[in-house]
Amino acid sequence: RGGAGYLQDLDHLKRENTEIKTKVNDLQRELTRELTRRAEVESEVVRLRQLVGLAASIPEKGRFARIIGRSPDNWHSRIYVDKGTAEGVAIDAVVMAPQGVAGRVIHAGKHVAQVSLLTDPGNQISCIGQRSRSPGVVAGEGEATLVMRYLQQVDFRIGDTLITSGLGGVYPKGLPLGKVARVLRHPNAITPQVTVVPEADLDRLEEVLVLDPLPGTLR
């Protein structure tokens, strides 16, 4: 065929090579998308199994909800979930993460509700130390950690688990709240300064369990 035929064959091979590379790149992108999708599905299944386990471990009934937003003004303190009054969600309904209490519902629309997280400065929850049974109140300050107030006793140690006391009519007794991370004793203070880390990872919430309100709190 001569030199001209050789050049034509070479051009044809180059075009085929380019087409093959394009197809390979497309397949690689498709594979990456599929692997990402599968990883997301597997991660969601793990999280939902944790919530199912939580639901089975407590006597209170509830429904699953997804996080659909965070308040721009209170990014670390308030979230929105995709369940509302039409699904049985009411104000003061307790919201649980797999590890423990996340917060409570403060506003409920038909299909959406706003949740005040433990770290919200407006939240104060009566609690007891699981080891010592010492009472106190866990309060949010808009930060990642919580503080304890109104301490009547001082038997709190680093690592102690705090649970809800059941007082106040909103939070059922025995739900995990957090762990004592720091105990500072000041010479002139009557009680120590106790810092608490929430059990739930409030900055990474994706799905939660919204409990039915306790009798007498339905609004």
Stockholm file with secondary structure:
# STOCKHOLM 1.0

chainA/1-219         RGGAGYLQDLDHLKRENTEIKTKVNDLQRELTRELTRRAEVESEVVRLRQLVGLAASIPEKGRFARIIGRSPDNWHSRIYVDKGTAEGVAIDAVVMAPQGVAGRVIHAGKHVAQVSLLTDPGNQISCIGQRSRSPGVVAGEGEATLVMRYLQQVDFRIGDTLITSGLGGVYPKGLPLGKVARVLRHPNAITPQVTVVPEADLDRLEEVLVLDPLPGTLR
#=GR chainA/1-219 SS CHHHHHHHHHHHHHHHHHHHHHHHHHHHHHHHHHHHHHHHHHHHHHHHHHHHHHHHHSSCCEEEEEEEEECSSSTTTEEEESCCGGGTCCTTCEEEETTEEEEEEEEECSSCEEEEETTSTTCEEEEEETTTCCEEEEEECSSSSEEEESCSCCCCCTTCEEEECCTTSSSCTTCEEEEEEEEECCTTCSSCEEEEEESSCGGGCCEEEEECCCTTCCC
#=GC SS_cons         CHHHHHHHHHHHHHHHHHHHHHHHHHHHHHHHHHHHHHHHHHHHHHHHHHHHHHHHHSSCCEEEEEEEEECSSSTTTEEEESCCGGGTCCTTCEEEETTEEEEEEEEECSSCEEEEETTSTTCEEEEEETTTCCEEEEEECSSSSEEEESCSCCCCCTTCEEEECCTTSSSCTTCEEEEEEEEECCTTCSSCEEEEEESSCGGGCCEEEEECCCTTCCC
//
